[in-house]
Amino acid sequence: MRPLTEGVMNWKAPWAELVRRRAAQWGQILTRDAADGVLTQVAVAPAYYPSACCVASSAVLYRKAR
């Protein structure tokens, strides 16, 4: 899960930069584990963010593969 943002320029506070970086790191780890078959993606929310063109999903739910 990560905060919604429309661009890096919205992350000017020092704590916000740390949150953005850590969310990106976790995202890479989870995406890699899903690609390797360790995790299975179950759901994404929101599937559509109506008021912005460049905001991605704010959460991805995974299940540990058996």
Phi, psi and omega per residue, in radians:
M1 nan 2.484 3.140
R2 -2.538 2.732 3.081
P3 -1.145 2.580 3.076
L4 -1.406 2.411 3.090
T5 -2.614 2.728 3.114
E6 -1.852 0.124 3.104
G7 2.878 2.763 -3.122
V8 -1.065 -0.522 -3.110
M9 -1.124 -0.308 3.093
N10 -1.416 -0.017 -3.064
W11 -1.953 1.028 -3.053
K12 -1.530 -0.469 3.134
A13 -1.226 2.494 -3.116
P14 -0.978 -0.738 -3.134
W15 -1.160 -0.620 -3.126
A16 -1.183 -0.657 3.082
E17 -1.072 -0.733 3.113
L18 -1.127 -0.716 3.101
V19 -1.095 -0.788 -3.142
R20 -1.054 -0.799 -3.135
R21 -1.125 -0.805 -3.115
R22 -1.138 -0.700 3.100
A23 -1.072 -0.696 3.114
A24 -1.149 -0.700 3.115
Q25 -1.101 -0.829 3.113
W26 -1.108 -0.677 3.109
G27 -1.045 -0.730 3.110
Q28 -1.123 -0.747 -3.139
I29 -1.097 -0.839 -3.113
L30 -1.163 -0.674 3.102
T31 -1.115 -0.723 3.112
R32 -1.133 -0.769 3.111
D33 -1.082 -0.640 3.091
A34 -1.171 -0.724 3.128
A35 -1.143 -0.567 -3.141
D36 -1.451 -0.073 3.126
G37 1.517 0.100 3.118
V38 -1.294 -0.623 3.134
L39 -2.149 2.675 3.027
T40 -2.076 2.244 3.106
Q41 -1.262 2.246 -3.097
V42 -1.811 -0.753 -3.077
A43 -2.730 2.779 3.083
V44 -2.308 2.411 3.126
A45 -2.487 2.446 -0.256
P46 -1.300 2.608 3.122
A47 -1.239 -0.467 -3.117
Y48 -2.510 2.221 3.108
Y49 -1.878 1.771 -2.891
P50 -1.144 -0.472 -2.980
S51 -1.767 0.150 3.124
A52 -2.521 2.549 -3.107
C53 -1.476 -0.348 -2.960
C54 -2.200 0.457 3.092
V55 -1.765 2.182 -3.133
A56 -1.526 -3.112 3.117
S57 -1.009 2.518 -3.131
S58 -1.626 -0.259 3.128
A59 -2.662 2.533 3.029
V60 -2.282 2.254 3.134
L61 -1.754 2.236 3.128
Y62 -2.041 2.699 3.006
R63 -2.146 2.402 3.100
K64 -1.141 2.220 3.133
A65 -1.231 2.643 -3.107
R66 -1.625 nan nan
